[in-house]
């Protein structure tokens, strides 16, 4: 195996001399990028964390400056996060401008005089900067703009807006990019305490809003192929397909799975297989990387809960996609639309969210003292569900009172029970989306497969209709994953009538063809 000077990047912006990378400009409309410069437009780029925004800005800055037609400079304002006092924030932003201009070898504006009015400091600084860059137009690529808040964000945008009409060579930047996780209107409303902007808003300076899409499957193959070309180590076709399936093309996830595979799991240069990618996924989830931790932390936000809970429960909620909550989750990259249906963005995120929500439950479930494997090594699903039914009878109502995600609590507890028993020894695949009215779980254990479909009885349907729907749904899922899998339909009756039933009537087992139905 040949050693490569490059590696898969999992920290910070990509650098062409150090990292395998694809031209980030390819994920934006190329013709529009040039039009933004030619037509002297101000515009917004928004995309989730670690999708390549900064890598794009750095790359495009280098491309623009190589053309020698403009002076382009990247400026991050992240250091000003949380500073709402204009007398502190504006000098810090102007200082950032000077530092980045020096770093990238473009003309550097002079230091603002002490005591100058912060309400015009940014205007004065970038006016001078435009003069120094003449006879070339100045293009500024402002990154992390949505880390600004309150009066600082409003003044920042007012000063850009104030010079917009007079923009031109030597007068004011001809083109400005405002880059962050959220679209301009979203973080402006947030900065104004949720009050919508009036039609006369001075912030109406952007011409376009763009987002940076995820990698396509072809791009995933191209990126990982760079490692193969450099070292001779291949990723099998199945491994490449699994990388895309697990990540949905999310750039940081793609790079991290590839990096873990070649630096931690397969060190001898032998082919990386789909099993290695699955193992890398487990390492990633358990590593509690900042990217994963920040994703999990978002579950505490009531806005995120409003969207995530019905998706995990498979419920139909007509209010879920209304207002800021759904846009927030889209901007965070937590959810996506698949054939017009809201769902968690990719299987890794779905697994992270579920494991985060039921982690406390899993720890509180005692280690199994019963025999849960058959003599042939397969799982004893009958015993496992008998034990869960007893656990549910003793703990379900009490534990539900302590759960924030009550609508999906039964689903989470059942999955936590199986996670505790299997203790990482099985591959768990889960599917959930709005309107599915269930969670499908596939357990792959030592060559055996087991399907568990989890449903709730809804008042509008009742037990008979819920059962009828569930049998049809589990049959479709069995057709998808293979008829060699055992099939268990777990139905929780949390309706008022169901809760009043004696436990001996609630905890039932029924056989419907190949499907075992467990009423809980």
N, C-alpha and C positions, 0 to 999 in steps of 0.2 A: 504493500500500500504506500503510495506517495504521500508525503506530507504537504499540506497546503498552507500558504501564508495567510489565507482568508478563513473566516469562520462565519457561522450563522449568527446574526446579530440579535441579541435579546435585551440590550441596554442602550438607550439613547439613539440619536440619529445614525443612519447608516453612513459609512465612509467607504467610497469605492475602492480605496487601496487596502482596506482591512476586511471588508465584509462581502459575502455573496449578496447580491442585490439586483433587483430589476429596476429599470428607469421609472421612478415614481410618476413622472409626467404622463406615462401611458395610461394611468388610471384616472386621468382627467381629459376632457375634450381638447385636443392639441390646437385645433383652429381657434377655439375660444381663448386659450391662453395668449396667443399672439394678438388677438383682437383687443384684449384688455390693455395691452401696451399701446397698440396703434391708435385706439380710440380714447386713450387717457381716462380709463375707468377705475373707479374704486369698487372693490368687491370683497366678498366673504367666502372663506373656506372653512367648513366645519365638518368634523368627523370624530369618532370616538378616540379615546386614548390609545396610543401605540398602534396606530394604523399607518403611520408613515408621513404625517403632516410635516413634521420638521425636516425629515429626510427629503421630502419634495421641495420645501422652500429652499433648503441649502443647494440642492441640485439645480433648481431653476435659477437661483441667484448666479451660480457658476455659469450656466448656459447664457443668461442675459449679459453678463459681464464679458464673456468670451466673444459675444457678437460685436462689442465695442460701440454699440448704438445707444446704450443707456448706462447709467450707474445704478445698480441694484444692490440693496443691502438688507440682510436679515436682522431683525431686532426682536428679542424676547423681552416681554415686560413682566415675566413671572416673578421676578424679584420684588415687584411692587404689590404682590398679592396681600390683601387684607389691609393695605394702607389707604384709609379714606380721608385722611387729613391732606388737603391739597398742598399745603406748604411743605409737606414731606414727600408726597407722592410725585408731584410734577418734577422737582429737581431729580428724583430718582429715575424717572422715565427719560429725562434729557441726558442724564449720566449714562444710562443704558445705551442710548443712541450713540453717544461719543465712544463708548467702549467697543461696541460692535463695529462701528465705522473704522476704528483703529485696527481691530482684529482682522477685518476683511480688506484692509488696504484701500479704502476709499476716502475721499476728503472728510475731514473731521471738523464739525462745527465747534466754535469756541464755547467755553464754559459760561453758563448764564450768570449774570451778576447777582451777587447776594442781595436778597430783599426784593428781587423783581417779582412782579405780580404773577402768581402761579396760574391765574386764569388765562394768561397769554404766553407763558413760558414755552410751552410746546410749539405754539405757532411761531414764535420768534426763532426757536432753534431750527425747525425744519425749513423755515424761509431762508435762513442763512445757509443751511445745508444745500438747498436747491441752487442758491447763487454760486456756491463753491463748486458744484458739479457741472455748471454750465461750461461749454455749450451742449452738454448732454443732459437729457431729462433724468430726474431722480425718481426711482421706484423704491418704495419701502414695503417690506414684507413683515408686518407686525405679528408676532406669534404669541400665543397664550393670552389673548386679549380678554377672554372671559374669566381670567383670574382677577381682573380689576373689578371693583364693585363700588356701589354708592356714588358719592360725589366725584370720586376719582374717575370712574368710568364715564360718567356723564360729561365731565369737563374735558376728558381726553377726546371724546367723540365730538363735542361742541367745537373744539379747536380745530379738529380735522375738517369738520363741516364748514367752519368759518372761512377757511382758505380754499375750499373746493372750487368756488366759482372763478377764482383768479389763478388756478393751477396752470402751470406752463413752465417751460425751460427757464431756469434762473429765478422763478417766482415762488413756486410751491410744487410739491411732489406731483408728478403727472399721473401716477397710478399708485394706489395704496391697497394692500391686502390686509384684511382683518381676519385672523386665524384663531380658532379655538374649537372646543367641543360642540358648542351650540351656535345656532344661527343668531344673527345680530338682534332680531326682534325678540328672541327668547331671553337673552340675558339683559336686554334693556328693560323689559317688563319686570324681570327679577330685581333689577337695581332700583326700580321705582316702586318697590314693595307690592308688586303684583298689579299695579294700576296700568291699564293699557295706555299706550301713547296716543296723544291726540293727532288729528290729521295734519296739523301744522308743525309736527315734530321736526326739530333741526337735525335729526339723525338720518334723514332720508337721503344719504349720500351714496349708498351702494347701488350698483347697477345689477349685479348678479350674485347669487349664492350657489356655491358648489359643495359637493361632498366627495370624499376620497373613498372609492369603493374598495371592497375586499378583493383578494386575488381570485381569479378564475382557476378552475382545475388545471387548465393548460399552463397558467402562470406558476402554480405550485410545482408542477412537473419541471418547468424551465428553471425555477430557482434551485430546487434540489438537484437538478441535473448539473448545475455548476459545480457542486461538490463532487459529483461523479467524474466530471471531466477533469477536475483538478487532482483528484486522489485515486480514481479507479474504483472507489467503493460505490456500489449501486444500491438504490432503493428499488425493491421489487415493485411490479405494477400494483400488486395488492397493497403494499405499504403506501405507495403514492396516493392510491384511492382512499385509503383509510385516513391519511393526513388531511385530505380535503374534506372527507365526511365528518371527522371529529371537530374540525376548526371552522368549517364554512368559509375557508379562505382568509380568516382573520390574520393579518400579517404577523403579529407578535406570537400568536399561538403556533402558526406554521413554523416560524423560525425556532421557537422553543422546543417543539416536538422533534424537529430535525437535529437541533443541537444536542439535546439529551440522548438521542439515539446514537450519534456518532462519537460523543465525548464521554458518555457514561455507560452505555449498554453494549455497544458493539465496537470494541477497541482494536480488534485484530484485522479490520478491513473487510470482513466477510459481509455478505449482503444484509441490508436492513429489511426485515420482514414486517408484515402487518402485526404479528405478535409483539415485536419490539416497539412498534408505535403505540400499541395498547399499553405496554408496560411504561413507556415514556409518559403517556397520559396520566397514569396513576402517580408516577413520581412528581409530575407537574402539580396535580391537584393537592397532593400531600405536602408539597414544598412550602405552601402558603406564601408564594411569591407576591410582591407588592401588587402586581396586576390582578392576581386572583383575590387577594385580601381586600383590595379596594372595591372589587366587584361585589364580594360578599357583604361588605359593610353597607352597601347601598340598600340592602334589604330592610334596614331600619327606617328608611325614608318612607313616610306614609304614601307619598306619590308613587314610589316604586311598588309598594305593596298593592296599591290599587290596581296595578297592571299585572304584576307577576302572579298574584294569588289566583285569579280566575284562569290564567293560562295553565298553571300547574294543575288546577282542579279540572281543567277541560270544560269550564263553565262558559256559558254565553252571557256576556255582560254588555249591553248596548251602550253603557256609559264609559266603558274602559278606554275607548279610543278618542274620547272627547277631551279637549283642553290640553293643558300643559303636561299632564302626567304621561300620556302616551308619547308625546314628542320628546320628553326628557329621556324616557327609556330607549327610544330609537337613537337619540343623540349619544347616549352612553354606550350604545352597542349591545345592550342587554337583550333587546327583542328585535325581531325582524318580521317582515311580511312574507309568507310563503304561500304562493298562489292566492294572495289576498287575505290570508288568515294569519293573525298575530300568533307568534310562537317565540320561544326562547331562541336566541340567535344561533346557537350551535350546541351539539351534544356536550361539549366540555363545560360550557356555561351552565347548561341545564343540570349537569351532575354537581357542579360547584354549588349552585343554589339549593338543590335538594339536600346535599350533605351538610350545608351550613344550617339550614332550617331544622334538620332533625339530628344534629350532632349531639345536643344536650340529651335528647331522648335516647340516642344510641348508648351514650355513656351511662345512663341511668338504668338501662336494661341489664339484668344480671347475666353472667356467662351461663350458657346452657349446661344443665346437668342431666339432660335427657339424651337418649340416643336419637340423633337426627340424621344419621346415614344408614342406608341399607347395607346388607352384607356385600353387595356388588360395588359399593362405593358411591352409589347414586344418592341423591337427597331423598329423605323420607318425607315427602310433601304432606302426607296425611298427619304424621306426628307433628310436623312443624306448625300446621294450621290448628291442630288441636291445642298445642301449647300456646299459640298466639291468641286463640279464642279465650283461653283461661286468663291470659295476661290482660286482654282487652276488657274482660268482665271486671277484673280487679282494679284496673288503673285508668281505663279510657276516659270516664267522665271527669275524674279528678285532674288528670293531666291536660285535658282539653281546656280547662279553666285557666291554665298557665300559658297557653299558646297564643301568640300574636296572630298566627295564620290559621284561624279556627276553621275556615272553609275547606282547607286542605289538610287539616290535622289528621284525620284517619289515614289518608294516603301516606303522609309522612311517617306516622307511627308504624304502620305495617312495613314500610321500606326500612325504617330504622331497625326493626326486629330482625329482618333478614340480613341486613348489613352486620348486625352484632353477632349473629350466629355464624355467618359465613366468614366474617373477619378478614375480608380482603382476598379470600381464596377463590372467588368466582368473578366472572365478568358480568356486570349488570348493565343492561341497555334499557333506557326509559324513553318513552315518547309521550308528549303532551302538547296540546294546542287548544286554542279557544274553540269551543263548539264540539269537541270530541267527546265530552262528558265522561271522560275516564283517563286514567294513566295506564299505559301498557308497559309492563316490565318483563324483560327476557333475562333469565338467569342461565348462564352457560357454566356448567360445573363438571370438570373432568370428563368432557366428551358428551355429557348429558345436557338436554335443554328443557327448561321449564318456563311456561308463560303464566304470568299472573296479571289479570286485568282487574283494576280497582275502580269501583263505581260507587256513587251515592244514590240512594233513593230520593227522588225529588217529589215534592208535593203534587206537582202537575201530572206526574206519571203514575206514581204508586208502585208497589212491589212487582206486580205482574208485568207491567210495561217495561220497567227497569230491567227485569230478567230477560224479557224478549229481546230488547235492544242489546243487552250485554252479550247474549249468546251469538247474535249476528256479528257483533263487533269482534269478539274473540275469534270467531271463525275466520274473519278476514285477516286478522293479525297472524293466525296460525298459517294461513295460505302464504303469507309474506315471509315468515321466518322458518317455516318447515313443519310438516305434520308429524315429525318425529318427536316434537316437544309435547310434554304433558301440559294440560290446560286447566287452570284454576280461575274461576270468576269469583272475586271477593266483593260482596255487596254490603255496604254499611247503611243501615237504616237509622238516620239521625233525625227523622221526622218526629214531631211530637207523639204521634201514635206509636212509632217504633220505639221511642225511648220508654214508653209506658209498658211495653210488653214484658212479661216475665222472661228472665234470662234463658230459661229452658226452651222458650218459644222463639227467642231471638237468635240463639246460636245453633243454627241448623246446617246440616250437610245434605246436599241433594246431588244426584247423578243425572246429567242430561247428555246422553250420548257419550262423547269423548271428554265432556267438560264436567269437572267437579265444581259445584256451586257452594260457596261458603257464605251463609248469611251471618252478619256480625252486628 
